Amino acid sequence: MAKEDILQQIEEMSVKDLADLVEAIEERFNVSAAMAAPVAVAAAPAAGGAEGEAGGAAETLKVVMTSAGQKKIQVIKEIKEITGKGLKECKELADSLPATIKENVNADEAASIKEKLEAAGAEIELQ
């Protein structure tokens, strides 16, 4: 079975079936999707860019996902962890791009969210 065939079958699965699949993979291979995301070493680049605004502390950003990438299940799990929303809502966010993941966050939090989602395979913009 080719990767493309597997991805095609995953695309056709319901959110509940995807969650069950992830759980089965974690149990069978003794891994965790949370372990796959590398630990943040430095989240400085986005925080250091004061784009001409004097009130950098009061600046809030919007985290927008432009692509879910190849690891959509991991991205959905990260969105769930970040937003606290249900799996169905998180899958809908991942399916309707561009999607605002979180609004009115400070630069440090936005950089942290961006790093987590990019580690899971998503493409993120900070606005």
C-alpha angles and dihedrals in degrees: 000000000000124000090247091057091051092048090049091053091047091052090057095051125102120243091253091052090048091051090049090049093051090048092050092049091049091051097043096047097032093236136124128220087221089059091056094067111083118235114260109258098178130356095184108118098074093038094054097055108097096177097205093299115130093197097061093153092059093046115114127194138204120226110218125185113214097177135014092208127205097311098062095156092056090046091051090050091051092049089051091051093047099044103028089226125139123270093254093054091046092051090050089053091050091048098047106061137220088042129178106228098182135355135203096024126147120250095259094051091044091052091049092050091047092051093049094049094044090050087056090052105264127131112233136189126195113216 
